[in-house]
Amino acid sequence: MDQNQKRDWSINDFEVGKPLGRGKFGRVYVAREIKEQLIVNLSKYVVALKVIFKEQLEKY
């Protein structure tokens, strides 16, 4: 993948780990990018993944 190309992420691109925190609108988890077999340049980034509660968003 060219460095200038944008990538669309999905939950299937990550291994979701331990929860880091919780707030009014959702939870935050530590996650790691899953390295695909065919793409050698992906780096297994470790990120914070925010999961937002849909019910809370609909209220506001």
MMTF fields as JSON, N, C-alpha, C and O atoms, coordinates in Angstrom:
{
  "mmtfVersion": "1.0.0",
  "mmtfProducer": "UNKNOWN",
  "numBonds": 239,
  "numAtoms": 240,
  "numGroups": 60,
  "numChains": 1,
  "numModels": 1,
  "chainsPerModel": [1],
  "groupsPerChain": [60],
  "chainIdList": ["A"],
  "bondAtomList": [4, 2, 8, 6, 12, 10, 16, 14, 20, 18, 24, 22, 28, 26, 32, 30, 36, 34, 40, 38, 44, 42, 48, 46, 52, 50, 56, 54, 60, 58, 64, 62, 68, 66, 72, 70, 76, 74, 80, 78, 84, 82, 88, 86, 92, 90, 96, 94, 100, 98, 104, 102, 108, 106, 112, 110, 116, 114, 120, 118, 124, 122, 128, 126, 132, 130, 136, 134, 140, 138, 144, 142, 148, 146, 152, 150, 156, 154, 160, 158, 164, 162, 168, 166, 172, 170, 176, 174, 180, 178, 184, 182, 188, 186, 192, 190, 196, 194, 200, 198, 204, 202, 208, 206, 212, 210, 216, 214, 220, 218, 224, 222, 228, 226, 232, 230, 236, 234],
  "bondOrderList": [1, 1, 1, 1, 1, 1, 1, 1, 1, 1, 1, 1, 1, 1, 1, 1, 1, 1, 1, 1, 1, 1, 1, 1, 1, 1, 1, 1, 1, 1, 1, 1, 1, 1, 1, 1, 1, 1, 1, 1, 1, 1, 1, 1, 1, 1, 1, 1, 1, 1, 1, 1, 1, 1, 1, 1, 1, 1, 1],
  "groupList": [{"groupName": "MET", "atomNameList": ["N", "CA", "C", "O"], "elementList": ["N", "C", "C", "O"], "formalChargeList": [0, 0, 0, 0], "bondAtomList": [1, 0, 2, 1, 3, 2], "bondOrderList": [1, 1, 2], "singleLetterCode": "M", "chemCompType": "L-PEPTIDE LINKING"}, {"groupName": "ASP", "atomNameList": ["N", "CA", "C", "O"], "elementList": ["N", "C", "C", "O"], "formalChargeList": [0, 0, 0, 0], "bondAtomList": [1, 0, 2, 1, 3, 2], "bondOrderList": [1, 1, 2], "singleLetterCode": "D", "chemCompType": "L-PEPTIDE LINKING"}, {"groupName": "GLN", "atomNameList": ["N", "CA", "C", "O"], "elementList": ["N", "C", "C", "O"], "formalChargeList": [0, 0, 0, 0], "bondAtomList": [1, 0, 2, 1, 3, 2], "bondOrderList": [1, 1, 2], "singleLetterCode": "Q", "chemCompType": "L-PEPTIDE LINKING"}, {"groupName": "ASN", "atomNameList": ["N", "CA", "C", "O"], "elementList": ["N", "C", "C", "O"], "formalChargeList": [0, 0, 0, 0], "bondAtomList": [1, 0, 2, 1, 3, 2], "bondOrderList": [1, 1, 2], "singleLetterCode": "N", "chemCompType": "L-PEPTIDE LINKING"}, {"groupName": "LYS", "atomNameList": ["N", "CA", "C", "O"], "elementList": ["N", "C", "C", "O"], "formalChargeList": [0, 0, 0, 0], "bondAtomList": [1, 0, 2, 1, 3, 2], "bondOrderList": [1, 1, 2], "singleLetterCode": "K", "chemCompType": "L-PEPTIDE LINKING"}, {"groupName": "ARG", "atomNameList": ["N", "CA", "C", "O"], "elementList": ["N", "C", "C", "O"], "formalChargeList": [0, 0, 0, 0], "bondAtomList": [1, 0, 2, 1, 3, 2], "bondOrderList": [1, 1, 2], "singleLetterCode": "R", "chemCompType": "L-PEPTIDE LINKING"}, {"groupName": "TRP", "atomNameList": ["N", "CA", "C", "O"], "elementList": ["N", "C", "C", "O"], "formalChargeList": [0, 0, 0, 0], "bondAtomList": [1, 0, 2, 1, 3, 2], "bondOrderList": [1, 1, 2], "singleLetterCode": "W", "chemCompType": "L-PEPTIDE LINKING"}, {"groupName": "SER", "atomNameList": ["N", "CA", "C", "O"], "elementList": ["N", "C", "C", "O"], "formalChargeList": [0, 0, 0, 0], "bondAtomList": [1, 0, 2, 1, 3, 2], "bondOrderList": [1, 1, 2], "singleLetterCode": "S", "chemCompType": "L-PEPTIDE LINKING"}, {"groupName": "ILE", "atomNameList": ["N", "CA", "C", "O"], "elementList": ["N", "C", "C", "O"], "formalChargeList": [0, 0, 0, 0], "bondAtomList": [1, 0, 2, 1, 3, 2], "bondOrderList": [1, 1, 2], "singleLetterCode": "I", "chemCompType": "L-PEPTIDE LINKING"}, {"groupName": "PHE", "atomNameList": ["N", "CA", "C", "O"], "elementList": ["N", "C", "C", "O"], "formalChargeList": [0, 0, 0, 0], "bondAtomList": [1, 0, 2, 1, 3, 2], "bondOrderList": [1, 1, 2], "singleLetterCode": "F", "chemCompType": "L-PEPTIDE LINKING"}, {"groupName": "GLU", "atomNameList": ["N", "CA", "C", "O"], "elementList": ["N", "C", "C", "O"], "formalChargeList": [0, 0, 0, 0], "bondAtomList": [1, 0, 2, 1, 3, 2], "bondOrderList": [1, 1, 2], "singleLetterCode": "E", "chemCompType": "L-PEPTIDE LINKING"}, {"groupName": "VAL", "atomNameList": ["N", "CA", "C", "O"], "elementList": ["N", "C", "C", "O"], "formalChargeList": [0, 0, 0, 0], "bondAtomList": [1, 0, 2, 1, 3, 2], "bondOrderList": [1, 1, 2], "singleLetterCode": "V", "chemCompType": "L-PEPTIDE LINKING"}, {"groupName": "GLY", "atomNameList": ["N", "CA", "C", "O"], "elementList": ["N", "C", "C", "O"], "formalChargeList": [0, 0, 0, 0], "bondAtomList": [1, 0, 2, 1, 3, 2], "bondOrderList": [1, 1, 2], "singleLetterCode": "G", "chemCompType": "PEPTIDE LINKING"}, {"groupName": "PRO", "atomNameList": ["N", "CA", "C", "O"], "elementList": ["N", "C", "C", "O"], "formalChargeList": [0, 0, 0, 0], "bondAtomList": [1, 0, 2, 1, 3, 2], "bondOrderList": [1, 1, 2], "singleLetterCode": "P", "chemCompType": "L-PEPTIDE LINKING"}, {"groupName": "LEU", "atomNameList": ["N", "CA", "C", "O"], "elementList": ["N", "C", "C", "O"], "formalChargeList": [0, 0, 0, 0], "bondAtomList": [1, 0, 2, 1, 3, 2], "bondOrderList": [1, 1, 2], "singleLetterCode": "L", "chemCompType": "L-PEPTIDE LINKING"}, {"groupName": "TYR", "atomNameList": ["N", "CA", "C", "O"], "elementList": ["N", "C", "C", "O"], "formalChargeList": [0, 0, 0, 0], "bondAtomList": [1, 0, 2, 1, 3, 2], "bondOrderList": [1, 1, 2], "singleLetterCode": "Y", "chemCompType": "L-PEPTIDE LINKING"}, {"groupName": "ALA", "atomNameList": ["N", "CA", "C", "O"], "elementList": ["N", "C", "C", "O"], "formalChargeList": [0, 0, 0, 0], "bondAtomList": [1, 0, 2, 1, 3, 2], "bondOrderList": [1, 1, 2], "singleLetterCode": "A", "chemCompType": "L-PEPTIDE LINKING"}],
  "groupTypeList": [0, 1, 2, 3, 2, 4, 5, 1, 6, 7, 8, 3, 1, 9, 10, 11, 12, 4, 13, 14, 12, 5, 12, 4, 9, 12, 5, 11, 15, 11, 16, 5, 10, 8, 4, 10, 2, 14, 8, 11, 3, 14, 7, 4, 15, 11, 11, 16, 14, 4, 11, 8, 9, 4, 10, 2, 14, 10, 4, 15],
  "groupIdList": [1, 2, 3, 4, 5, 6, 7, 8, 9, 10, 11, 12, 13, 14, 15, 16, 17, 18, 19, 20, 21, 22, 23, 24, 25, 26, 27, 28, 29, 30, 31, 32, 33, 34, 35, 36, 37, 38, 39, 40, 41, 42, 43, 44, 45, 46, 47, 48, 49, 50, 51, 52, 53, 54, 55, 56, 57, 58, 59, 60],
  "secStructList": [7, 7, 6, 6, 1, 7, 7, 7, 7, 7, 4, 4, 4, 3, 3, 3, 3, 3, 3, 3, 3, 3, 7, 1, 1, 3, 3, 3, 3, 3, 3, 3, 3, 7, 7, 7, 1, 1, 7, 6, 6, 7, 7, 7, 7, 3, 3, 3, 3, 3, 3, 3, 7, 2, 2, 2, 2, 2, 2, 7],
  "xCoordList": [0.852, 0.0, 0.89, 1.838, 0.572, 1.302, 1.091, -0.021, 2.138, 2.037, 1.022, 0.452, 0.777, -0.159, -1.604, -2.517, -1.825, -3.177, -3.87, -3.26, -5.158, -5.928, -6.44, -6.699, -6.582, -7.072, -8.338, -8.407, -9.337, -10.55, -10.338, -10.011, -10.523, -10.327, -11.658, -12.717, -11.6, -12.776, -12.33, -11.134, -13.28, -12.964, -12.18, -11.426, -12.356, -11.654, -10.162, -9.412, -9.723, -8.305, -7.54, -6.323, -8.241, -7.621, -7.892, -8.939, -6.911, -7.051, -7.373, -6.538, -8.548, -8.954, -8.5, -8.727, -7.853, -7.312, -8.066, -9.289, -7.315, -7.882, -8.556, -8.15, -9.594, -10.211, -9.268, -8.595, -9.228, -8.401, -9.228, -8.726, -10.495, -11.334, -12.768, -13.116, -13.595, -15.016, -15.517, -15.118, -16.381, -16.938, -18.422, -19.054, -18.966, -20.404, -20.868, -21.962, -20.048, -20.454, -19.913, -20.293, -19.04, -18.517, -17.327, -17.093, -16.584, -15.407, -14.204, -14.343, -13.015, -11.772, -10.97, -10.799, -10.484, -9.711, -8.356, -8.202, -7.372, -6.104, -6.329, -6.991, -5.779, -5.944, -4.653, -3.855, -4.468, -3.276, -3.715, -4.592, -3.091, -3.393, -2.984, -1.888, -3.856, -3.533, -2.75, -3.201, -1.587, -0.74, -1.237, -1.286, -1.603, -2.087, -0.907, 0.176, -1.127, -0.075, 0.476, 1.682, -0.404, 0.014, 0.645, 1.376, 0.37, 0.912, 2.043, 1.802, 3.25, 4.421, 4.677, 5.325, 4.191, 4.525, 3.699, 4.007, 2.671, 1.884, 2.702, 3.502, 2.508, 3.453, 2.921, 3.641, 1.697, 1.102, 1.037, 1.401, 0.578, 0.436, -0.39, -1.352, -0.012, -0.824, -1.572, -0.968, -2.893, -3.737, -4.748, -4.956, -5.37, -6.521, -7.757, -7.88, -8.661, -9.861, -11.073, -11.353, -11.795, -12.962, -14.219, -14.461, -15.012, -16.283, -17.375, -17.472, -18.195, -19.218, -20.575, -20.952, -21.308, -22.645, -23.629, -23.801, -24.267, -25.197, -26.371, -26.824, -26.864, -28.008, -27.682, -28.525, -26.464, -26.06, -25.962, -26.329, -25.475, -25.352, -26.718, -26.894, -27.679, -29.016, -29.707, -30.583, -29.327, -29.918, -29.495, -30.242, -28.274, -27.71, -27.712, -27.268],
  "yCoordList": [-1.183, 0.0, 1.236, 1.337, 2.164, 3.425, 4.232, 4.261, 4.89, 5.66, 6.786, 7.169, 7.331, 8.437, 7.979, 8.805, 6.679, 6.153, 6.116, 5.759, 6.488, 6.392, 4.97, 4.282, 4.539, 3.194, 3.283, 4.06, 2.493, 2.389, 1.288, 0.157, 1.614, 0.652, 0.006, 0.61, -1.204, -1.863, -2.559, -2.718, -2.965, -3.65, -4.937, -5.392, -5.524, -6.763, -6.551, -7.52, -5.294, -4.99, -4.982, -4.798, -5.181, -5.049, -6.239, -6.882, -6.511, -7.429, -6.538, -5.723, -6.667, -5.792, -6.416, -7.599, -5.601, -6.08, -5.557, -5.417, -5.271, -4.846, -3.478, -2.629, -3.273, -1.946, -0.948, -1.278, 0.278, 1.337, 2.312, 2.921, 2.454, 3.41, 3.367, 2.683, 4.135, 4.174, 5.588, 6.241, 6.052, 7.388, 7.396, 6.346, 8.584, 8.747, 8.152, 7.595, 8.267, 7.847, 6.49, 6.001, 5.87, 4.582, 4.124, 4.585, 3.209, 2.623, 2.74, 2.887, 2.671, 2.735, 1.474, 1.091, 0.839, -0.396, -0.22, 0.585, -0.983, -1.05, -2.06, -3.08, -1.772, -2.67, -2.682, -1.747, -3.743, -3.87, -4.207, -5.044, -3.543, -3.824, -5.258, -5.688, -5.988, -7.353, -7.256, -6.644, -7.859, -7.798, -8.821, -10.019, -8.33, -9.217, -9.949, -9.385, -11.196, -12.037, -11.461, -11.516, -10.91, -10.49, -9.107, -8.781, -8.295, -6.931, -6.88, -6.998, -6.707, -6.789, -5.489, -5.518, -4.355, -3.059, -2.66, -1.642, -3.405, -3.038, -3.303, -4.239, -2.489, -2.495, -2.992, -2.915, -3.497, -3.932, -2.782, -2.953, -1.61, -0.457, -0.819, -1.581, -0.27, -0.375, 0.943, 2.014, 0.865, 2.063, 1.996, 0.943, 3.133, 3.178, 3.19, 4.036, 2.263, 2.115, 2.514, 1.903, 3.538, 4.017, 3.384, 3.447, 2.774, 2.164, 3.062, 3.25, 3.616, 4.58, 3.89, 3.135, 4.16, 3.598, 4.351, 5.56, 3.657, 4.28, 4.942, 6.013, 4.313, 4.868, 6.249, 7.146, 6.417, 7.698, 8.78, 9.93, 8.417, 9.39, 9.843, 11.007, 8.937, 9.279, 10.279, 11.022, 10.308, 11.244, 12.678, 13.617, 12.851, 14.194, 14.649, 15.76],
  "zCoordList": [0.0, 0.0, 0.0, 0.779, -0.876, -0.976, 0.301, 0.827, 0.813, 2.057, 1.97, 2.992, 0.781, 0.615, 0.471, 0.497, 0.321, 0.187, 1.537, 2.546, 1.556, 2.794, 2.946, 1.959, 4.184, 4.445, 5.276, 6.229, 4.922, 5.726, 6.75, 6.39, 8.03, 9.102, 9.469, 9.3, 9.964, 10.535, 11.818, 12.06, 12.625, 13.883, 13.616, 14.475, 12.433, 12.08, 11.844, 11.73, 11.771, 11.59, 12.912, 12.918, 14.035, 15.35, 16.255, 16.181, 17.113, 18.243, 19.43, 19.822, 20.009, 21.109, 22.422, 22.672, 23.259, 24.526, 25.734, 25.711, 26.79, 28.072, 27.98, 27.186, 28.803, 28.858, 29.529, 30.505, 28.994, 29.574, 30.399, 31.343, 30.037, 30.754, 30.275, 29.313, 30.996, 30.686, 30.927, 31.891, 30.056, 30.206, 29.921, 29.804, 29.813, 29.608, 28.275, 28.191, 27.247, 25.908, 25.47, 24.406, 26.254, 25.823, 26.633, 27.75, 26.05, 26.697, 25.773, 24.558, 26.375, 25.606, 25.907, 27.064, 24.848, 24.972, 24.31, 23.392, 24.786, 24.072, 22.945, 23.142, 21.77, 20.627, 19.819, 19.878, 19.076, 18.233, 16.817, 16.604, 15.859, 14.453, 14.14, 14.497, 13.479, 13.063, 11.764, 10.796, 11.755, 10.563, 9.549, 9.828, 8.368, 7.317, 6.686, 6.531, 6.328, 5.75, 4.438, 4.194, 3.596, 2.26, 2.227, 1.292, 3.232, 3.24, 4.261, 5.463, 3.797, 4.663, 5.421, 6.467, 4.928, 5.506, 6.719, 7.338, 7.088, 8.266, 9.517, 9.551, 10.543, 11.651, 12.983, 13.978, 13.052, 14.322, 15.317, 16.481, 14.878, 15.76, 16.986, 16.889, 18.145, 19.355, 19.471, 19.414, 19.634, 19.638, 20.775, 21.378, 21.057, 21.961, 21.07, 20.184, 21.302, 20.484, 21.308, 22.339, 20.86, 21.594, 21.014, 19.809, 21.885, 21.513, 22.07, 23.282, 21.189, 21.598, 21.674, 20.778, 22.765, 22.939, 22.056, 22.21, 21.146, 20.208, 20.935, 20.531, 22.001, 22.747, 23.307, 23.288, 23.804, 24.374, 23.297, 23.536, 22.127, 21.044, 20.549, 20.188, 20.532, 20.054, 20.975, 20.532, 22.245, 23.205, 22.921, 23.197, 22.359, 22.203, 20.809, 20.521]
}
